[in-house]
């Protein structure tokens, strides 16, 4: 839950919010899906300045909310938007937006106390009726000062945001903050392409089963396995332009403990930009850091068999079909 943010706007922005409200440009608490573009104060928050520090959110899917994640996450595609926070009277829980400045989609899954104050009264940034969203930036295991500086660098006082956007906007899934290198996303680096990938299944050609997550868990570090294809979000994978492969829970295909050793078990983990794979034309999927092939332990073909990485040797268990949704 987002608690506080620096005062980054001027009085003019606050007056703009009031003017928009007086003109009737508010967002209903209903479920209207018409696409609308308006300017917002856009701030960012991450692992170190979440309250408490971490990736907990106010409206997880597991509590019956119309959201898709149980923790702050996402890759920025339409199928797997990134968490954002705001007042639920400003934008209803589960509302998707597209933010052209950062070239990605976001979904309302968290509360932001400063946003609440800006919307309902005279908040720290303005209001009442100041449109304000707070975007998740990540930052787990990153340098705290670098995360905060990145949040400040990407904050915009008044930028267009598309509410209930179409699904075909251009997407860049490069992490907003890369904890491995402590670097911040540069919006000008985007070349304008699609980049987000299309969600679909990844099936093992040797078994006919789908790459999945054991027990369809949405928890980080859950093992990856093969299972009967059932259309669940655990089997819905998006191959992104940055080399990550994310499933419907917002977690990325990874290897337990970041191991590069043969027979290391595949799992899912919070997307940080460090889990890179290459989907090859011969049907293999290789880990960039290990050079090993995504496989199934022991070449098994039964549902529930664990996925792992192994020396690429042309075996049937290393052959996959990536299906578009």
C-alpha positions as CSV (number, residue, x, y, z in Angstrom):
1,X,0.0,0.0,0.0
2,X,1.5,3.3,-1.1
3,X,1.5,5.8,1.8
4,X,3.3,8.9,0.9
5,X,5.2,10.7,-1.9
6,X,7.2,13.9,-2.3
7,X,5.3,17.0,-3.3
8,X,6.3,17.1,-6.9
9,X,3.6,19.4,-8.4
10,X,2.9,23.1,-8.4
11,X,-0.3,25.0,-7.5
12,X,-1.0,25.2,-11.2
13,X,-1.4,21.4,-11.5
14,X,-3.7,21.4,-8.5
15,X,-5.9,24.1,-10.1
16,X,-5.9,22.0,-13.3
17,X,-7.4,19.1,-11.4
18,X,-10.1,21.3,-9.9
19,X,-10.8,22.7,-13.4
20,X,-11.2,19.2,-14.8
21,X,-13.6,18.2,-12.1
22,X,-15.7,21.3,-12.7
23,X,-15.9,20.5,-16.4
24,X,-17.2,17.0,-15.5
25,X,-14.1,15.1,-16.6
26,X,-14.2,12.6,-13.8
27,X,-14.1,8.9,-13.8
28,X,-17.2,7.1,-12.6
29,X,-17.0,4.4,-10.0
30,X,-19.0,2.2,-12.3
31,X,-17.6,-0.2,-14.9
32,X,-17.8,1.9,-18.1
33,X,-15.2,0.7,-20.6
34,X,-15.1,3.6,-23.1
35,X,-11.5,4.7,-23.7
36,X,-10.7,8.1,-22.3
37,X,-7.6,10.2,-22.4
38,X,-6.8,12.8,-19.8
39,X,-3.8,14.2,-18.0
40,X,-2.6,12.8,-14.7
41,X,0.0,13.6,-12.1
42,X,2.1,10.3,-12.5
43,X,4.4,9.3,-9.6
44,X,6.1,6.0,-9.0
45,X,6.8,3.8,-6.0
46,X,8.8,0.6,-5.4
47,X,10.0,-2.0,-3.0
48,X,11.9,0.3,-0.6
49,X,9.2,3.0,-0.2
50,X,6.1,0.7,-0.2
51,X,4.5,0.5,3.2
52,X,5.7,-1.9,4.6
53,X,8.7,-2.3,2.3
54,X,8.0,-5.1,-0.2
55,X,5.5,-5.8,-2.9
56,X,2.2,-6.2,-0.9
57,X,-0.9,-4.6,-2.5
58,X,-4.2,-3.5,-1.1
59,X,-6.4,-5.4,-3.6
60,X,-4.8,-8.8,-4.4
61,X,-6.7,-11.2,-6.7
62,X,-6.7,-13.8,-3.9
63,X,-9.1,-11.6,-1.9
64,X,-11.7,-11.7,-4.6
65,X,-10.8,-8.4,-6.3
66,X,-11.1,-7.9,-10.1
67,X,-7.3,-7.8,-10.4
68,X,-4.7,-10.2,-11.8
69,X,-1.9,-10.1,-9.3
70,X,-1.4,-11.0,-5.6
71,X,1.6,-8.8,-5.3
72,X,2.8,-5.7,-7.1
73,X,4.2,-7.0,-10.4
74,X,3.5,-7.2,-14.2
75,X,5.5,-6.8,-17.4
76,X,3.5,-4.0,-19.0
77,X,1.7,-5.9,-21.7
78,X,-2.1,-5.7,-22.1
79,X,-2.4,-9.3,-20.9
80,X,0.0,-8.6,-17.9
81,X,-0.1,-5.0,-17.0
82,X,2.0,-3.5,-14.2
83,X,0.4,-2.6,-10.8
84,X,-0.6,0.9,-10.1
85,X,-2.1,2.6,-7.0
86,X,-4.7,5.4,-6.7
87,X,-8.0,6.3,-4.9
88,X,-10.6,3.6,-5.8
89,X,-13.2,6.4,-6.2
90,X,-10.9,8.0,-8.9
91,X,-10.4,4.8,-10.9
92,X,-12.2,1.6,-9.9
93,X,-10.1,-1.5,-8.8
94,X,-9.0,-3.4,-11.8
95,X,-9.1,-0.5,-14.2
96,X,-6.4,-0.8,-16.9
97,X,-4.6,2.3,-18.2
98,X,-2.0,2.8,-20.9
99,X,0.7,5.3,-20.3
100,X,2.3,6.5,-23.5
101,X,5.3,8.2,-21.8
102,X,6.5,4.8,-20.5
103,X,5.0,2.7,-23.4
104,X,3.2,0.1,-21.3
105,X,-0.1,-0.9,-19.6
106,X,-0.9,-0.7,-15.9
107,X,-3.8,-2.1,-13.7
108,X,-5.3,-0.6,-10.5
109,X,-4.4,-3.0,-7.7
110,X,-3.2,-0.8,-4.8
111,X,-4.0,2.2,-2.6
112,X,-2.1,5.4,-2.5
113,X,-2.8,7.6,0.5
114,X,-1.5,10.7,-1.1
115,X,-3.6,10.0,-4.2
116,X,-6.6,9.6,-1.9
117,X,-5.9,13.0,-0.3
118,X,-5.4,14.7,-3.7
119,X,-8.7,13.2,-5.0
120,X,-11.0,13.7,-2.0
121,X,-9.7,17.0,-0.5
122,X,-6.8,19.5,-0.6
123,X,-4.0,16.9,-0.7
124,X,-0.2,17.5,-0.7
125,X,-0.2,17.9,-4.5
126,X,-3.5,19.7,-5.0
127,X,-7.2,18.8,-5.2
128,X,-9.9,18.0,-4.7
129,X,-10.3,16.1,-7.9
130,X,-6.6,16.0,-8.8
131,X,-6.0,13.0,-11.1
132,X,-3.0,11.2,-9.6
133,X,-1.8,7.6,-10.2
134,X,1.3,5.9,-8.6
135,X,3.0,3.3,-10.7
136,X,4.9,0.3,-9.5
137,X,8.6,0.4,-10.4
138,X,9.9,-2.8,-8.7
139,X,13.4,-2.4,-7.1
140,X,13.7,-5.6,-5.1
141,X,17.3,-6.1,-4.0
142,X,18.3,-2.8,-5.7
143,X,20.1,0.2,-4.2
144,X,17.4,2.2,-2.3
145,X,18.8,5.6,-3.3
146,X,18.9,4.5,-7.0
147,X,15.3,3.3,-6.8
148,X,14.1,6.5,-5.3
149,X,16.1,8.6,-7.8
150,X,14.5,6.6,-10.6
151,X,11.1,7.2,-9.3
152,X,11.8,11.0,-9.2
153,X,13.3,10.9,-12.7
154,X,10.3,9.2,-14.2
155,X,7.7,11.3,-12.3
156,X,5.6,13.6,-14.6
157,X,3.4,16.5,-13.3
158,X,0.9,16.3,-16.1
159,X,1.0,13.6,-18.8
160,X,-1.7,12.0,-20.9
161,X,-3.0,8.6,-19.7
162,X,-5.4,6.4,-21.6
163,X,-8.1,4.9,-19.3
164,X,-9.7,1.6,-20.5
165,X,-7.3,1.5,-23.5
166,X,-7.4,-0.6,-26.6
167,X,-5.2,-3.7,-26.5
168,X,-2.9,-2.8,-29.4
169,X,-0.8,0.0,-28.1
170,X,3.0,-0.3,-28.6
171,X,4.7,-1.8,-25.6
172,X,8.2,-1.8,-24.2
173,X,8.7,-4.4,-21.4
174,X,12.2,-3.3,-20.4
175,X,12.1,-3.1,-16.6
176,X,11.4,0.4,-15.2
177,X,14.2,-0.3,-12.7
178,X,16.7,-3.0,-13.3
179,X,17.9,-4.2,-9.8
180,X,20.8,-6.1,-11.3
181,X,22.4,-3.0,-12.6
182,X,20.6,-0.3,-10.6
183,X,19.7,1.5,-13.8
184,X,16.5,3.4,-14.6
185,X,14.5,3.1,-17.7
186,X,15.0,5.7,-20.4
187,X,11.7,6.4,-22.2
188,X,13.5,7.8,-25.2
189,X,15.2,4.4,-25.8
190,X,12.0,2.9,-27.1
191,X,12.0,2.3,-30.9
192,X,8.2,2.4,-31.2
193,X,7.8,-1.4,-32.0
194,X,5.4,-3.7,-30.4
195,X,7.7,-5.7,-28.1
196,X,5.1,-7.0,-25.7
197,X,4.6,-10.3,-27.2
198,X,1.3,-12.3,-27.3
199,X,0.2,-14.5,-24.5
200,X,-0.3,-18.2,-25.2
201,X,0.7,-21.7,-24.1
202,X,4.1,-23.3,-24.4
203,X,3.7,-27.0,-25.0
204,X,6.2,-29.8,-24.8
205,X,6.4,-31.6,-28.1
206,X,7.4,-34.8,-26.4
207,X,4.5,-34.9,-24.0
208,X,1.7,-32.7,-25.5
209,X,1.5,-31.1,-22.0
210,X,1.7,-27.4,-21.2
211,X,4.5,-25.6,-19.4
212,X,2.8,-24.6,-16.1
213,X,3.4,-23.8,-12.4
214,X,3.1,-26.6,-9.8
215,X,-0.3,-26.3,-8.2
216,X,-1.0,-23.3,-10.4
217,X,0.7,-21.3,-7.6
218,X,1.1,-17.5,-8.0
219,X,3.9,-17.4,-5.4
220,X,7.5,-16.5,-6.3
221,X,9.9,-19.5,-6.3
222,X,7.1,-21.9,-7.2
223,X,8.5,-24.7,-9.4
224,X,7.6,-24.9,-13.1
225,X,6.3,-28.2,-14.4
226,X,4.3,-29.7,-17.3
227,X,0.6,-30.3,-16.9
228,X,-2.6,-31.0,-18.8
229,X,-3.5,-27.9,-20.8
230,X,-6.4,-26.3,-19.1
231,X,-6.3,-22.6,-20.1
232,X,-5.3,-21.4,-16.6
233,X,-3.2,-18.2,-16.1
234,X,-0.4,-20.5,-14.9
235,X,-0.1,-21.8,-18.4
236,X,-0.5,-18.4,-20.2
237,X,2.9,-17.2,-21.1
238,X,4.1,-14.0,-22.9
239,X,7.5,-14.0,-24.6
240,X,8.7,-10.5,-24.2
241,X,11.1,-8.5,-26.4
242,X,13.6,-8.2,-23.4
243,X,14.0,-12.0,-23.3
244,X,11.7,-12.6,-20.3
245,X,8.9,-15.1,-20.4
246,X,6.1,-14.1,-18.0
247,X,3.0,-16.0,-17.1
248,X,-0.5,-14.8,-16.2
249,X,0.4,-14.3,-12.5
250,X,2.9,-11.7,-13.5
251,X,5.9,-13.8,-12.6
252,X,8.8,-14.7,-14.9
253,X,10.2,-18.1,-15.9
254,X,13.4,-18.4,-14.0
255,X,15.8,-21.0,-12.6
256,X,15.9,-21.8,-8.9
257,X,18.5,-19.7,-7.1
258,X,19.7,-18.3,-10.5
259,X,21.6,-21.6,-11.0
260,X,23.3,-22.2,-14.3
261,X,24.0,-25.9,-13.6
262,X,22.5,-28.8,-15.5
263,X,19.4,-30.3,-13.9
264,X,18.7,-27.1,-11.9
265,X,14.9,-26.8,-11.5
266,X,13.0,-24.1,-13.4
267,X,10.7,-21.9,-11.3
268,X,8.9,-18.6,-11.5
269,X,10.1,-15.4,-9.8
270,X,9.4,-11.7,-9.6
271,X,10.4,-10.2,-13.0
272,X,13.6,-8.1,-12.7
273,X,14.9,-8.2,-16.2
274,X,17.5,-10.8,-15.2
275,X,15.6,-13.9,-16.4
276,X,16.5,-14.0,-20.1
277,X,15.7,-16.8,-22.5
278,X,16.1,-17.3,-26.2
279,X,13.3,-19.0,-28.2
280,X,15.1,-20.8,-31.0
281,X,13.8,-21.8,-34.4
282,X,14.6,-25.4,-33.8
283,X,12.1,-25.6,-30.9
284,X,14.5,-25.2,-28.0
285,X,14.3,-22.5,-25.4
286,X,17.8,-21.7,-24.0
287,X,18.7,-19.7,-20.9
288,X,20.9,-16.8,-21.8
289,X,23.0,-16.9,-18.7
290,X,23.5,-20.7,-18.7
291,X,23.4,-21.6,-22.4
292,X,21.3,-24.7,-21.3
293,X,18.0,-25.8,-22.7
294,X,14.7,-25.7,-21.0
295,X,13.8,-29.4,-20.5
296,X,11.8,-31.8,-18.3
297,X,13.5,-33.7,-15.6
298,X,14.5,-37.2,-16.7
299,X,12.7,-36.7,-20.0
300,X,9.4,-37.4,-18.2
301,X,6.1,-37.1,-20.0
302,X,3.6,-37.3,-17.1
303,X,1.6,-34.4,-15.7
304,X,3.4,-32.8,-12.8
305,X,6.9,-33.6,-14.0
306,X,9.2,-30.7,-13.1
307,X,10.9,-28.5,-15.7
308,X,14.6,-27.9,-15.5
309,X,17.6,-26.8,-17.6
310,X,20.0,-29.3,-19.2
311,X,22.7,-29.5,-21.7
312,X,21.2,-29.1,-25.2
313,X,21.5,-32.5,-26.8
314,X,18.6,-32.7,-29.2
315,X,16.4,-34.8,-27.0
316,X,12.6,-34.7,-27.4
317,X,12.1,-33.3,-23.9
318,X,13.9,-30.1,-25.0
319,X,11.6,-29.4,-27.8
320,X,8.7,-26.9,-27.3
321,X,6.0,-25.1,-29.3
322,X,5.3,-21.5,-28.3
323,X,1.7,-20.7,-29.2
324,X,0.2,-17.3,-29.6
325,X,-3.0,-16.6,-27.8
